[in-house]
Amino acid sequence: MNSDNRIGPPAFGSEREMLRAFLDYHRATLAMKCEGLTDEELRQRSMPPSTLSLLGLVRHLAEVERAWFRRVFEDHDAPMVWSDEIDFQAAYDASGSTRDEAFTAWEAEVETSRRIERAAGSLDLAGYQPRWEGEVSLRMVMVHVLLEYGRHNGHADFLREGVDGTVGA
């Protein structure tokens, strides 16, 4: 991996500043875990029969960003990125994907999520979450997506180590 250029979250700040900073830190962590690898290395799977790979995680988190920001607060009918149905597992199979394809989609979804969050008057903004069949707050969505990144960045640690032995933050 290249040098760590992530901006660490502040020790003090408002609830919104903290949620935003931690979410951006975890987004940067995922990108850092993928730095310097070829498409083939990014597609390297963890172990059979799993289709989990670093590129699959990037694809999956693009779906997560879309499902939890765009589809909840902006366009309930927006199609998912890689599946006709809401199938988060489908994104893990990155066998035919490239870094450019996956990162372009992920970065676009991250920017949409940031725009939605910054435009919201408060963390109490309500949106409809179809899978839960009810309303959720922006606060809840940010916490949920932050937990998704935390969980999957743990997977990324092991995947990266398996690809080239690199370990660390």
C-alpha positions in Angstrom: 0.0 0.0 0.0 1.0 3.6 -0.5 1.4 6.0 2.3 -1.6 6.6 4.6 -3.1 9.9 3.4 -6.4 9.5 5.3 -7.7 12.3 7.4 -8.4 11.0 10.8 -11.7 11.9 12.5 -11.6 14.8 15.0 -11.6 14.1 18.7 -14.3 16.7 19.2 -17.1 17.9 17.1 -20.8 18.0 16.6 -22.7 14.7 16.0 -23.0 15.4 12.3 -19.3 16.4 12.0 -18.3 13.2 13.7 -20.5 10.9 11.7 -19.4 12.6 8.4 -15.7 12.4 9.4 -15.8 8.7 10.5 -17.7 7.7 7.4 -15.2 9.5 5.1 -12.3 7.9 7.1 -13.7 4.5 6.4 -14.4 5.3 2.8 -10.7 6.3 2.5 -9.7 3.2 4.2 -11.4 1.0 1.6 -9.7 2.9 -1.2 -6.3 2.7 0.6 -6.7 -1.1 1.0 -7.0 -1.3 -2.8 -4.1 1.0 -3.7 -1.3 -0.3 -5.9 -3.0 -3.5 -7.0 -3.8 -4.7 -10.5 -7.3 -5.7 -11.6 -6.3 -9.3 -11.3 -5.1 -8.8 -7.7 -8.2 -6.9 -6.8 -10.3 -9.8 -8.1 -8.4 -12.4 -6.1 -10.9 -14.3 -4.0 -10.6 -15.0 -0.3 -11.3 -18.8 -0.4 -13.6 -21.1 -2.2 -16.6 -21.1 -2.4 -16.6 -17.4 -1.5 -16.6 -14.8 -4.3 -15.4 -12.1 -1.8 -12.6 -10.0 -3.2 -11.4 -6.4 -2.7 -13.0 -5.4 -6.0 -16.2 -7.2 -4.8 -16.2 -5.1 -1.6 -15.9 -1.9 -3.7 -18.8 -3.0 -5.8 -20.8 -4.1 -2.7 -20.3 -0.7 -1.0 -21.4 1.1 -4.1 -24.6 -0.8 -3.8 -24.8 0.0 -0.1 -24.3 3.7 -0.7 -27.0 3.7 -3.4 -29.5 1.7 -1.3 -29.1 3.7 1.9 -28.8 7.2 0.6 -30.1 7.6 -3.0 -33.0 5.1 -2.7 -34.0 6.2 0.8 -33.9 10.0 0.4 -34.0 10.7 -3.3 -35.3 8.0 -5.7 -36.9 4.9 -4.2 -36.9 3.3 -7.7 -33.3 3.9 -8.7 -31.9 0.7 -10.0 -29.2 -1.0 -8.2 -25.8 -0.8 -9.7 -25.1 -4.5 -10.5 -28.3 -6.3 -9.9 -31.9 -6.0 -11.2 -33.1 -6.9 -7.7 -31.8 -5.7 -4.4 -29.2 -8.4 -4.2 -26.1 -7.2 -2.3 -24.4 -10.5 -2.8 -24.4 -10.1 -6.6 -21.9 -7.3 -6.3 -19.4 -9.5 -4.7 -18.8 -11.5 -7.9 -16.3 -9.1 -9.5 -14.9 -11.8 -11.9 -15.7 -9.6 -15.0 -15.1 -6.3 -13.4 -12.2 -3.8 -13.5 -10.9 -1.2 -11.1 -12.1 1.6 -13.3 -15.6 0.2 -13.5 -16.0 -0.5 -9.8 -14.3 2.6 -8.5 -16.1 4.9 -11.0 -19.5 3.5 -9.7 -18.4 3.6 -6.1 -17.0 7.1 -6.2 -20.2 8.4 -8.0 -22.4 6.8 -5.3 -20.2 8.3 -2.5 -20.5 11.7 -4.0 -24.3 11.3 -4.3 -24.4 10.2 -0.6 -22.3 13.2 0.4 -24.5 15.6 -1.6 -27.7 14.2 0.0 -26.2 14.4 3.5 -24.9 18.0 3.1 -28.2 19.2 1.7 -30.2 17.8 4.6 -31.4 20.3 7.1 -30.7 17.9 10.0 -29.9 14.3 10.9 -33.6 13.9 11.6 -34.4 14.0 7.9 -36.7 11.1 7.3 -36.7 8.8 4.3 -38.4 5.6 3.4 -36.4 2.4 3.6 -38.3 -0.3 1.5 -36.6 -3.3 3.0 -37.6 -2.2 6.5 -41.0 -1.0 5.3 -40.8 2.2 7.2 -39.1 5.6 7.7 -35.5 6.0 8.9 -33.6 9.1 9.8 -30.4 10.3 8.1 -28.7 9.7 11.4 -29.7 6.1 11.4 -28.6 5.7 7.7 -25.2 7.3 8.4 -24.6 5.0 11.4 -25.7 1.9 9.4 -23.5 2.7 6.5 -20.6 3.5 8.8 -21.0 0.0 10.4 -21.1 -1.5 6.9 -17.7 0.1 6.1 -16.3 -0.9 9.5 -17.3 -4.5 8.9 -16.1 -4.7 5.4 -12.9 -2.9 6.0 -12.1 -5.7 8.4 -12.6 -8.1 5.4 -10.4 -5.8 3.3 -7.6 -6.2 5.9 -7.5 -10.0 5.4 -8.1 -9.8 1.7 -5.1 -7.4 1.2 -2.9 -9.6 3.4 -3.8 -12.6 1.2 -3.0 -10.7 -2.0 0.5 -9.4 -1.2 1.1 -9.8 2.6 0.4 -6.1 3.3 -1.0 -5.6 6.8 -1.8 -2.5 8.8 -4.3 0.3 9.3 
